[in-house]
Amino acid sequence: MSRIKIALLVGGWSGEREVSLKSGEAIYNALDKKKYDVTTYDPKVELCALMEAKGEIDLVFSLLHGRYGEDGCVQGLLDILGIRFIGAGVLSSAMAMNKKVAKDIFRNTGLRVAKDIILKKGEDFSVNEIIETLGPVNVVKPVGQGSSLGMSLCRNSQELINGIDEAFEYDKEVIVEEYIDGREITCCIIGNKELEALPLIEIIPEASSLFFDYKAKYTPGACKEICPADLDKSIGEGIRTCAKKAHQALMCREWSRTDTIIQGEKIYVLETNTIPGMTEQSLVPLAARKAGFSLTEFVDKIIMFSLER
């Protein structure tokens, strides 16, 4: 029986390039070479090679995190080239990557999200009005970035000004949200028609990190990750339901990871990741292990879902 020809896409153009390379290395090592003929491409430097090899590729497994990799651009190129790929399509990827669009979809689906204000580069805004509307503590994010790049927790007017300036270095649109003081729980979803939630993970940053920022995500020991999370049964089920609704509302495929904050009985949906990180410090591999899958078995499962589709 011939092996399935897999093209792994890694690296790319975004600020998450190094994370993507590490994710790619982990998945390459996990793929069973008896089943799969695996070739790795970095589109930043090997885009022509990828295009030339289109007739020799059965399936693309993209681990391109962030801009130009997770926002629908590469997905559109693969569609044009007629190459099948794992995960969210063009529209789904674009919607999930844009925090404003994703939150609008979540609201329309009945999911609870934090109050926010959208700022555009070059347009005037009032710090006092933002604080009056959203409260004294705010979270500032670029609208179209991942891995908490350009994200700030702002506790006063000056920090808010600085946070907005930093976020505008990453994007032309910035989202300022009310700060939800609660427990951060992430939920990994796999499947297509029938969705399965992997064990929930609670994320507790160390004191040196005010929130689950880039450093906390990718520095060993920078945060505690409790899996399965210690939650009341009803709250846990509520989070799993919210994650499945988010997955479906954004038309995700095969896999996604939705981040939430719980405050008392309330569940706030933060965002959905269509190409979750797969490094040694990443959350999806941890949840998969707790569900009883080795990384090789988990990757097989994702590929199977894609081929079935």
The 8 nearest C-alpha neighbors of each residue, nearest first, counted from 0:
[[1, 2, 34, 3, 33, 35, 36, 4],
 [2, 0, 3, 34, 35, 4, 36, 33],
 [1, 3, 35, 34, 36, 4, 0, 33],
 [4, 2, 35, 36, 5, 57, 34, 1],
 [3, 5, 36, 57, 56, 35, 37, 2],
 [4, 6, 37, 58, 59, 36, 57, 3],
 [5, 7, 59, 38, 39, 37, 60, 8],
 [6, 8, 39, 60, 61, 59, 40, 38],
 [9, 7, 61, 40, 62, 41, 39, 63],
 [10, 8, 41, 63, 20, 62, 19, 23],
 [11, 9, 16, 20, 19, 41, 63, 17],
 [12, 10, 43, 42, 16, 63, 41, 13],
 [11, 13, 43, 16, 67, 10, 14, 66],
 [14, 12, 15, 66, 16, 65, 11, 67],
 [13, 15, 16, 12, 65, 148, 17, 66],
 [14, 16, 13, 18, 17, 64, 65, 19],
 [15, 17, 10, 19, 18, 13, 14, 11],
 [18, 16, 20, 19, 15, 21, 10, 14],
 [19, 17, 21, 15, 20, 16, 22, 278],
 [20, 18, 22, 16, 10, 17, 21, 9],
 [19, 21, 10, 23, 17, 9, 18, 22],
 [22, 20, 24, 18, 23, 19, 278, 25],
 [23, 21, 277, 278, 19, 25, 20, 24],
 [24, 22, 20, 26, 21, 25, 9, 27],
 [23, 25, 21, 27, 22, 26, 28, 20],
 [26, 24, 22, 28, 23, 27, 278, 29],
 [25, 27, 29, 23, 28, 24, 30, 22],
 [28, 26, 24, 30, 29, 25, 23, 37],
 [27, 29, 25, 26, 30, 24, 31, 295],
 [30, 28, 295, 26, 27, 294, 25, 31],
 [31, 29, 27, 28, 295, 32, 26, 35],
 [30, 32, 33, 34, 35, 29, 295, 28],
 [31, 33, 35, 34, 30, 36, 37, 2],
 [34, 32, 31, 35, 2, 36, 30, 1],
 [35, 33, 2, 32, 31, 3, 36, 1],
 [36, 34, 3, 2, 32, 37, 4, 33],
 [35, 37, 4, 2, 3, 5, 32, 38],
 [38, 36, 5, 35, 6, 4, 39, 7],
 [37, 39, 6, 7, 5, 40, 36, 4],
 [38, 40, 7, 6, 8, 37, 41, 9],
 [41, 39, 8, 42, 45, 7, 9, 38],
 [40, 42, 9, 10, 45, 43, 8, 44],
 [43, 41, 46, 45, 44, 11, 40, 8],
 [42, 44, 11, 41, 45, 12, 46, 10],
 [43, 45, 42, 41, 46, 47, 11, 40],
 [46, 44, 42, 48, 41, 47, 43, 40],
 [45, 47, 42, 49, 48, 44, 50, 43],
 [48, 46, 50, 49, 45, 51, 42, 44],
 [49, 47, 51, 45, 46, 50, 52, 40],
 [50, 48, 46, 52, 47, 51, 45, 53],
 [49, 51, 47, 53, 52, 48, 46, 80],
 [50, 52, 48, 49, 53, 47, 54, 46],
 [51, 53, 49, 55, 50, 54, 48, 56],
 [54, 52, 50, 55, 56, 51, 49, 82],
 [53, 55, 52, 56, 51, 57, 82, 50],
 [54, 56, 52, 53, 57, 4, 51, 5],
 [57, 55, 4, 53, 58, 54, 5, 6],
 [58, 56, 4, 5, 3, 55, 83, 59],
 [57, 59, 83, 5, 84, 56, 6, 4],
 [60, 58, 84, 6, 5, 61, 7, 83],
 [59, 61, 7, 85, 84, 6, 8, 62],
 [60, 62, 8, 63, 7, 59, 9, 85],
 [61, 63, 9, 8, 19, 64, 23, 274],
 [64, 62, 68, 9, 61, 19, 11, 10],
 [63, 65, 69, 68, 19, 15, 62, 274],
 [66, 64, 69, 145, 13, 68, 15, 144],
 [65, 67, 13, 68, 70, 69, 144, 64],
 [68, 66, 72, 70, 69, 73, 65, 12],
 [69, 67, 63, 66, 73, 64, 65, 70],
 [68, 70, 65, 64, 71, 92, 66, 67],
 [71, 69, 93, 92, 96, 67, 72, 66],
 [72, 70, 89, 92, 74, 93, 73, 69],
 [73, 71, 67, 75, 74, 70, 68, 76],
 [74, 72, 76, 75, 68, 71, 77, 67],
 [73, 75, 71, 77, 89, 72, 76, 88],
 [76, 74, 78, 72, 73, 77, 89, 71],
 [75, 77, 73, 79, 78, 74, 80, 72],
 [76, 78, 80, 74, 82, 79, 75, 81],
 [79, 77, 81, 75, 76, 80, 82, 74],
 [80, 78, 76, 77, 81, 75, 82, 74],
 [79, 81, 77, 78, 82, 76, 53, 50],
 [80, 82, 78, 79, 77, 83, 53, 76],
 [83, 81, 77, 80, 78, 84, 53, 58],
 [84, 82, 58, 59, 81, 57, 77, 85],
 [83, 85, 59, 58, 60, 82, 86, 61],
 [84, 86, 60, 305, 59, 302, 253, 61],
 [87, 85, 252, 253, 254, 84, 88, 251],
 [86, 88, 251, 252, 91, 92, 273, 89],
 [87, 89, 91, 90, 92, 74, 86, 71],
 [90, 88, 71, 92, 74, 91, 75, 93],
 [91, 89, 93, 92, 88, 94, 71, 87],
 [90, 92, 94, 249, 88, 250, 93, 87],
 [93, 91, 70, 71, 89, 95, 90, 94],
 [92, 94, 70, 71, 90, 96, 91, 95],
 [95, 93, 91, 97, 92, 96, 101, 100],
 [96, 94, 101, 92, 97, 93, 271, 91],
 [95, 97, 93, 70, 94, 143, 98, 92],
 [98, 96, 143, 100, 94, 95, 99, 142],
 [97, 99, 101, 142, 100, 102, 96, 143],
 [100, 98, 102, 101, 97, 103, 142, 174],
 [99, 101, 103, 97, 102, 98, 94, 104],
 [102, 100, 98, 104, 95, 103, 99, 94],
 [101, 103, 105, 99, 104, 100, 98, 106],
 [102, 104, 100, 106, 105, 101, 107, 99],
 [105, 103, 107, 101, 102, 106, 108, 100],
 [104, 106, 102, 108, 110, 103, 107, 101],
 [107, 105, 103, 109, 110, 108, 104, 102],
 [106, 108, 104, 109, 105, 103, 110, 102],
 [109, 107, 105, 106, 110, 104, 248, 244],
 [108, 110, 106, 107, 105, 111, 104, 244],
 [109, 111, 105, 106, 108, 112, 268, 241],
 [110, 112, 267, 268, 106, 109, 266, 113],
 [113, 111, 267, 268, 110, 114, 269, 102],
 [112, 114, 177, 176, 115, 267, 111, 179],
 [115, 113, 177, 176, 112, 133, 116, 175],
 [116, 114, 176, 175, 113, 177, 174, 117],
 [115, 117, 175, 174, 176, 118, 114, 129],
 [118, 116, 174, 173, 175, 115, 119, 172],
 [117, 119, 173, 172, 174, 116, 120, 124],
 [120, 118, 172, 122, 171, 121, 173, 117],
 [119, 121, 171, 122, 172, 118, 167, 173],
 [120, 122, 119, 123, 171, 118, 124, 167],
 [121, 123, 120, 119, 124, 118, 172, 125],
 [124, 122, 121, 125, 119, 118, 120, 126],
 [125, 123, 126, 122, 118, 128, 129, 119],
 [124, 126, 128, 127, 129, 123, 130, 160],
 [125, 127, 129, 128, 130, 124, 156, 160],
 [128, 126, 130, 125, 129, 131, 156, 132],
 [127, 129, 131, 125, 130, 126, 132, 124],
 [130, 128, 126, 132, 127, 131, 133, 125],
 [131, 129, 134, 127, 135, 133, 132, 128],
 [130, 132, 128, 129, 134, 133, 127, 135],
 [133, 131, 129, 130, 134, 128, 177, 127],
 [134, 132, 177, 130, 129, 131, 114, 176],
 [133, 135, 130, 131, 136, 132, 177, 137],
 [134, 136, 130, 154, 155, 137, 133, 131],
 [137, 135, 154, 178, 153, 134, 177, 155],
 [138, 136, 178, 177, 153, 176, 152, 139],
 [137, 139, 152, 176, 175, 151, 178, 153],
 [140, 138, 175, 151, 150, 174, 162, 176],
 [141, 139, 150, 174, 173, 166, 142, 149],
 [140, 142, 173, 166, 170, 143, 144, 174],
 [143, 141, 98, 173, 172, 97, 174, 140],
 [144, 142, 97, 141, 96, 98, 170, 145],
 [145, 143, 141, 65, 142, 148, 66, 96],
 [144, 146, 147, 65, 148, 143, 64, 96],
 [145, 147, 148, 213, 144, 15, 212, 216],
 [148, 146, 150, 212, 145, 213, 149, 144],
 [149, 147, 146, 150, 145, 144, 213, 212],
 [150, 148, 166, 165, 140, 147, 141, 169],
 [149, 151, 140, 147, 148, 139, 166, 141],
 [152, 150, 139, 162, 138, 153, 149, 140],
 [151, 153, 138, 137, 139, 154, 150, 209],
 [152, 154, 158, 159, 137, 136, 155, 151],
 [155, 153, 136, 135, 158, 137, 152, 159],
 [154, 156, 158, 157, 153, 159, 135, 136],
 [157, 155, 159, 158, 160, 126, 154, 127],
 [156, 158, 160, 159, 155, 161, 153, 154],
 [157, 159, 153, 161, 155, 160, 156, 162],
 [158, 160, 162, 153, 156, 157, 161, 163],
 [161, 159, 157, 163, 158, 162, 164, 156],
 [160, 162, 158, 164, 159, 163, 157, 165],
 [163, 161, 159, 165, 151, 164, 160, 158],
 [162, 164, 166, 160, 165, 161, 159, 167],
 [163, 165, 161, 167, 162, 166, 160, 168],
 [166, 164, 162, 168, 163, 167, 149, 161],
 [165, 167, 149, 141, 163, 168, 169, 164],
 [168, 166, 170, 169, 164, 165, 171, 163],
 [167, 169, 166, 165, 170, 164, 149, 171],
 [170, 168, 167, 166, 141, 149, 171, 165],
 [169, 171, 167, 172, 141, 168, 166, 143],
 [172, 170, 120, 167, 119, 173, 169, 141],
 [173, 171, 119, 170, 142, 118, 120, 141],
 [174, 172, 141, 118, 142, 140, 117, 166],
 [173, 175, 117, 140, 142, 116, 139, 141],
 [176, 174, 139, 116, 115, 138, 117, 140],
 [177, 175, 115, 138, 137, 114, 113, 178],
 [176, 178, 133, 137, 114, 113, 115, 179],
 [177, 179, 137, 136, 138, 180, 176, 113],
 [180, 178, 181, 177, 113, 260, 262, 267],
 [181, 179, 178, 262, 182, 260, 261, 183],
 [180, 182, 262, 261, 260, 179, 183, 263],
 [183, 181, 261, 260, 184, 262, 201, 180],
 [182, 184, 260, 202, 259, 201, 261, 181],
 [185, 183, 201, 259, 200, 260, 258, 202],
 [184, 186, 258, 200, 257, 259, 199, 201],
 [185, 187, 199, 257, 256, 242, 258, 188],
 [188, 186, 256, 197, 196, 255, 283, 257],
 [187, 189, 196, 255, 254, 195, 256, 197],
 [190, 188, 254, 195, 253, 194, 196, 255],
 [189, 191, 194, 253, 193, 195, 304, 254],
 [190, 192, 193, 253, 252, 194, 304, 189],
 [193, 191, 194, 190, 252, 253, 247, 308],
 [192, 194, 191, 190, 195, 189, 243, 253],
 [195, 193, 190, 189, 191, 192, 188, 196],
 [194, 196, 189, 188, 190, 197, 193, 243],
 [197, 195, 188, 187, 239, 189, 198, 186],
 [196, 198, 187, 286, 290, 188, 199, 195],
 [199, 197, 227, 286, 290, 289, 200, 196],
 [200, 198, 186, 227, 228, 185, 226, 197],
 [199, 201, 226, 228, 185, 225, 184, 227],
 [200, 202, 184, 225, 228, 224, 183, 203],
 [201, 203, 224, 183, 223, 184, 200, 204],
 [202, 204, 223, 222, 224, 205, 201, 183],
 [205, 203, 222, 208, 211, 210, 223, 221],
 [204, 206, 222, 207, 208, 221, 203, 223],
 [205, 207, 208, 204, 209, 222, 221, 210],
 [206, 208, 205, 209, 204, 221, 215, 210],
 [209, 207, 210, 206, 205, 204, 215, 211],
 [208, 210, 207, 206, 204, 152, 211, 212],
 [209, 211, 208, 212, 204, 152, 215, 203],
 [212, 210, 215, 204, 216, 208, 213, 209],
 [211, 213, 215, 147, 214, 210, 216, 208],
 [214, 212, 216, 147, 215, 146, 217, 148],
 [215, 213, 216, 212, 217, 218, 221, 211],
 [214, 216, 221, 212, 211, 213, 218, 217],
 [217, 215, 213, 214, 218, 212, 211, 280],
 [216, 218, 214, 215, 280, 213, 219, 281],
 [219, 217, 221, 214, 215, 216, 220, 280],
 [220, 218, 221, 217, 280, 222, 215, 216],
 [219, 221, 222, 218, 223, 215, 205, 217],
 [222, 220, 215, 218, 219, 205, 204, 223],
 [223, 221, 204, 205, 220, 203, 215, 224],
 [222, 224, 203, 202, 204, 225, 220, 221],
 [223, 225, 202, 201, 200, 226, 203, 222],
 [224, 226, 201, 228, 200, 227, 223, 202],
 [227, 225, 200, 228, 199, 224, 201, 198],
 [226, 228, 199, 198, 200, 225, 229, 289],
 [227, 229, 226, 200, 201, 225, 199, 230],
 [228, 230, 227, 231, 225, 201, 226, 235],
 [231, 229, 228, 235, 232, 234, 233, 227],
 [230, 232, 234, 233, 235, 229, 236, 228],
 [231, 233, 235, 234, 236, 230, 237, 229],
 [232, 234, 236, 235, 231, 237, 230, 238],
 [235, 233, 237, 231, 236, 232, 238, 230],
 [236, 234, 232, 238, 237, 233, 230, 231],
 [235, 237, 239, 233, 234, 238, 240, 232],
 [236, 238, 234, 240, 235, 239, 233, 241],
 [239, 237, 241, 235, 240, 236, 242, 234],
 [238, 240, 236, 242, 241, 237, 196, 243],
 [239, 241, 237, 243, 238, 242, 236, 244],
 [242, 240, 238, 244, 239, 243, 245, 237],
 [241, 243, 245, 239, 244, 240, 257, 246],
 [242, 244, 246, 240, 245, 241, 247, 239],
 [245, 243, 241, 247, 242, 246, 248, 240],
 [244, 246, 242, 248, 243, 247, 241, 249],
 [247, 245, 243, 251, 244, 249, 248, 242],
 [246, 248, 250, 244, 249, 245, 251, 243],
 [247, 249, 245, 250, 246, 244, 104, 108],
 [248, 250, 91, 247, 246, 251, 245, 95],
 [251, 249, 247, 248, 91, 246, 252, 87],
 [252, 250, 87, 246, 249, 91, 247, 86],
 [251, 253, 86, 87, 254, 191, 250, 190],
 [254, 252, 190, 86, 189, 191, 304, 301],
 [255, 253, 189, 188, 252, 190, 86, 273],
 [256, 254, 273, 188, 272, 187, 257, 275],
 [255, 257, 187, 272, 271, 186, 188, 275],
 [256, 258, 271, 186, 242, 185, 270, 272],
 [259, 257, 185, 269, 270, 184, 268, 271],
 [258, 260, 268, 269, 184, 267, 183, 185],
 [261, 259, 183, 267, 182, 181, 266, 184],
 [260, 262, 266, 182, 181, 265, 267, 263],
 [263, 261, 181, 265, 264, 260, 266, 180],
 [262, 264, 265, 261, 181, 266, 182, 234],
 [263, 265, 262, 266, 261, 234, 233, 237],
 [264, 266, 262, 263, 261, 267, 111, 260],
 [267, 265, 261, 260, 268, 262, 111, 264],
 [266, 268, 112, 111, 260, 259, 261, 269],
 [269, 267, 259, 112, 270, 111, 258, 266],
 [270, 268, 259, 258, 267, 112, 260, 271],
 [271, 269, 258, 257, 268, 272, 98, 101],
 [270, 272, 257, 256, 95, 258, 273, 255],
 [271, 273, 256, 275, 255, 274, 257, 270],
 [272, 274, 255, 275, 87, 271, 92, 256],
 [275, 273, 272, 62, 64, 69, 276, 255],
 [276, 274, 272, 273, 256, 277, 255, 283],
 [275, 277, 281, 278, 22, 274, 283, 282],
 [276, 278, 22, 281, 284, 275, 283, 25],
 [279, 277, 22, 281, 280, 21, 276, 25],
 [278, 280, 281, 277, 25, 284, 22, 21],
 [281, 279, 278, 217, 219, 282, 216, 218],
 [282, 280, 278, 277, 276, 279, 283, 284],
 [281, 283, 285, 284, 286, 280, 276, 277],
 [282, 284, 286, 285, 281, 287, 187, 277],
 [285, 283, 287, 286, 282, 288, 281, 277],
 [286, 284, 282, 288, 283, 287, 289, 281],
 [287, 285, 283, 289, 288, 198, 284, 197],
 [288, 286, 284, 290, 292, 285, 289, 283],
 [287, 289, 292, 291, 285, 290, 286, 293],
 [288, 290, 286, 291, 287, 285, 198, 226],
 [291, 289, 287, 288, 292, 197, 286, 198],
 [290, 292, 288, 289, 287, 293, 286, 296],
 [293, 291, 288, 287, 296, 297, 290, 294],
 [292, 294, 296, 295, 288, 297, 291, 287],
 [293, 295, 297, 296, 29, 298, 292, 284],
 [296, 294, 29, 298, 293, 297, 30, 299],
 [297, 295, 299, 293, 294, 298, 292, 300],
 [296, 298, 294, 300, 299, 295, 292, 293],
 [297, 299, 301, 295, 300, 296, 294, 302],
 [300, 298, 296, 302, 297, 301, 303, 295],
 [299, 301, 303, 297, 298, 302, 296, 304],
 [302, 300, 298, 304, 303, 299, 253, 305],
 [301, 303, 305, 299, 304, 300, 306, 298],
 [304, 302, 300, 306, 305, 301, 299, 307],
 [305, 303, 301, 307, 302, 306, 253, 190],
 [304, 306, 302, 308, 303, 307, 85, 253],
 [305, 307, 303, 308, 304, 302, 58, 85],
 [308, 306, 304, 305, 303, 302, 191, 301],
 [307, 305, 306, 304, 191, 303, 253, 252]]
